[in-house]
Each structure stands twice: as structure tokens, then as C-alpha cells.
Amino acid sequence: PCILRGKPLRANQQNQLIGFLFCFWIVLSQPFYFHSGEREEKCIIEDIPSETLVIGSYIVQRWDMHEQTFLESAPGLGMYVTITTPTEEVLLSKLYGPQGKFSFTSHVSGEHSICLQSNSTRLISFGGSKLQREEYFRLTSEQTNSNILWWAFVQTLILILVGIWQIKCLKDFFIAKKLV
């Protein structure tokens, strides 16, 4: 049995003590959330004592503009987690899924950097239909620019070939007229 101030605790008192300690532990943790765009890196800088175990958990969700609510993440979406020490040593650099936990032990005290970045290469994963349209427009623009580049190359090649043909024709003309 637990003893507090020399007296044995009953089961009810033990449960109250465990509840109190659990509440105290929850107060010590510092949960938060943040919004992040596609491939945008968010870093948390935390002063951590040496030999401290740090455990983090996260969940990635999409924001639906129409329903004004969070939805499940898109398939294949995940997070890169990178943790660096005050001496810029990388403690952890790993790709996780849309929901996960990571942990590390600090070996030196000081400001550790915990950075999270989505692995999304598609705009659809973070913004709904507006970003879908932007992605479609971007892809169309890239294809158009590529086509323009090839057309400019073909035009230049045609001009060079026409110039060579004209020089040959003029040379043959001057030889035929015996001017050269």
C-alpha cells in the first residue's frame, strides 16, 4: 500500500493520488497545433535539458473550405521530422505517415530544433478545390512554356537551313554567270 505522511492509504485515496499525479503530468506537457502549407517547414525551438526523453505525436488533416472542418489526410501524405541539437547535429531525420509518434533523447542541454514538413508534392492535399485549380493552371502553363521553347528551337533551325540554302543558290548563280 502507498504511505503518505506515515499513514497507509486506502484504495480510494490511492486512486485520488494517481489522478492528482496524472493531472500534474498533463499540466507539464505543452500541446499545440499549427497550420502548414504544402512543403512548408514549421520548426519548434525548445530549450531541453540533457538526457531528457522527448516524445511527440502528430496528425495531419486537410482543411475543407466548403464544410469548414478538418478531413482525413490524402493518401500518401506524410511528415518529415528533423530534430537538431544546439550544435547543429541531426538527431533524427525521418519520414512518417499522416499520423505518428517520434521520440528522441537529448544528449546535451540547450535549444533543440524540432522541424516538421509535409511530403506533399500535390497542392490538392492542403487546400481543396481552389488549389486543385491552381495546380491544373500551373501544369498547363509549364506544358505551354515547354511547347514554346521547342517551337523557338524549330524556327531557329529552319532559319539557319534557309540561310545556308540561299548562300548555295547565290554561289551557284555567280558561278553560272562567271562573276566569280
C-alpha positions in Angstrom: 0.0 0.0 0.0 1.0 3.6 -0.5 2.1 5.6 2.5 1.7 9.4 2.8 2.9 11.1 6.0 3.3 7.8 7.7 -0.3 6.6 7.3 -1.3 3.8 4.9 -3.6 5.0 2.0 -6.9 3.2 1.2 -7.8 2.3 -2.4 -9.9 5.4 -2.8 -7.1 7.6 -1.6 -4.7 5.8 -3.9 -6.9 6.5 -6.9 -7.1 10.2 -5.9 -3.3 10.4 -5.6 -2.9 8.7 -9.0 -5.5 11.1 -10.5 -3.7 14.1 -9.0 -0.3 13.0 -10.3 -1.8 12.4 -13.7 -3.3 15.9 -13.8 0.1 17.3 -12.7 1.8 15.4 -15.5 -0.7 16.7 -18.1 -0.1 20.3 -16.9 3.7 19.8 -17.6 3.1 18.7 -21.2 2.7 21.5 -23.8 0.3 20.5 -26.6 -0.3 22.8 -29.5 -1.3 22.8 -33.2 -0.4 24.8 -36.2 -1.5 25.2 -39.8 1.1 24.4 -42.5 1.0 24.8 -46.3 2.4 22.4 -48.8 6.1 21.6 -48.3 6.2 24.4 -45.7 8.5 23.6 -42.8 7.5 24.5 -39.3 10.1 24.4 -36.6 9.7 24.4 -32.8 12.7 25.6 -30.8 12.6 24.2 -27.3 15.2 24.5 -24.5 15.6 20.9 -23.4 17.9 19.7 -20.5 20.4 17.0 -21.3 19.4 13.3 -21.0 15.7 14.1 -21.4 13.4 11.9 -23.3 11.1 13.9 -25.6 8.1 12.2 -27.2 6.0 13.9 -29.9 2.9 12.8 -31.7 1.1 14.5 -34.6 -1.8 14.0 -37.0 -2.1 15.6 -40.4 -5.5 16.7 -41.6 -6.8 18.6 -44.6 -9.0 21.7 -44.1 -12.1 21.7 -46.2 -13.0 25.3 -47.2 -16.6 24.4 -48.1 -17.5 22.4 -45.0 -15.2 24.5 -42.6 -13.9 21.3 -41.0 -10.9 19.1 -40.9 -10.9 15.9 -43.1 -8.7 12.9 -43.2 -5.4 13.4 -44.9 -4.9 12.5 -48.5 -3.4 9.1 -49.4 0.4 9.1 -49.3 0.6 12.2 -47.3 3.2 12.2 -44.5 5.6 14.3 -42.5 9.4 14.7 -42.5 10.5 15.1 -38.9 14.0 16.6 -38.4 15.5 17.2 -35.0 18.8 19.1 -34.5 20.8 19.8 -31.4 22.2 23.2 -30.3 25.4 22.2 -32.1 23.5 21.6 -35.3 23.9 17.8 -35.0 21.0 15.9 -36.6 19.4 13.6 -34.0 16.5 12.4 -36.1 15.6 12.8 -39.8 12.8 10.5 -40.8 9.6 10.4 -43.0 6.5 9.3 -41.1 2.9 8.7 -42.3 -0.1 11.1 -41.8 -0.3 10.2 -38.1 2.6 9.2 -36.0 4.9 9.5 -33.0 8.5 10.3 -32.7 10.9 10.3 -29.8 14.5 11.3 -29.0 16.8 11.7 -26.1 18.7 14.9 -25.8 22.4 14.3 -25.1 23.3 18.0 -24.5 21.2 20.7 -22.9 20.2 23.7 -25.0 17.8 24.8 -27.7 16.8 21.9 -29.8 15.0 22.4 -33.1 12.1 20.1 -34.0 11.1 20.7 -37.6 8.0 19.2 -39.4 7.4 19.4 -43.1 4.8 17.7 -45.3 6.0 15.4 -48.1 3.1 16.6 -50.3 4.0 17.3 -53.9 0.4 17.9 -54.8 -1.4 21.0 -53.9 -4.6 19.0 -53.5 -3.6 17.8 -50.1 -3.9 21.1 -48.3 -6.5 23.3 -49.8 -9.4 21.8 -51.6 -10.7 22.9 -55.0 -9.0 26.3 -55.2 -5.6 24.7 -55.0 -6.7 21.9 -57.5 -7.4 24.7 -60.0 -4.1 26.3 -59.3 -2.3 23.0 -59.8 -4.1 22.5 -63.1 -3.2 26.0 -64.2 0.5 25.5 -63.2 0.7 22.3 -65.1 -0.9 23.8 -68.2 1.5 26.8 -68.0 4.5 24.5 -67.7 3.4 22.5 -70.8 2.7 25.7 -72.8 6.2 27.1 -71.9 7.8 23.8 -72.9 6.0 23.9 -76.3 7.0 27.5 -76.9 10.7 26.6 -76.2 10.6 23.8 -78.8 8.8 25.9 -81.4 11.5 28.6 -81.0 14.2 25.9 -81.5 12.5 24.6 -84.6 12.1 28.2 -86.0 15.8 28.9 -85.4 16.8 25.7 -87.2 14.6 26.5 -90.2 16.1 30.0 -90.5 19.6 28.6 -90.4 18.8 26.0 -93.1 17.1 28.6 -95.3 20.2 30.8 -95.0 22.5 28.0 -96.0 20.3 27.2 -99.0 20.3 30.9 -100.1 24.1 31.1 -99.9 24.4 27.9 -102.0 21.9 29.3 -104.6 23.8 32.6 -104.8 27.2 30.9 -105.1 25.8 28.7 -108.0 24.3 31.8 -109.7 27.6 33.7 -109.6 29.5 30.7 -110.9 26.9 30.3 -113.7 27.2 33.9 -114.7 31.0 33.6 -114.4 31.2 36.5 -112.0 33.4 34.5 -109.6 
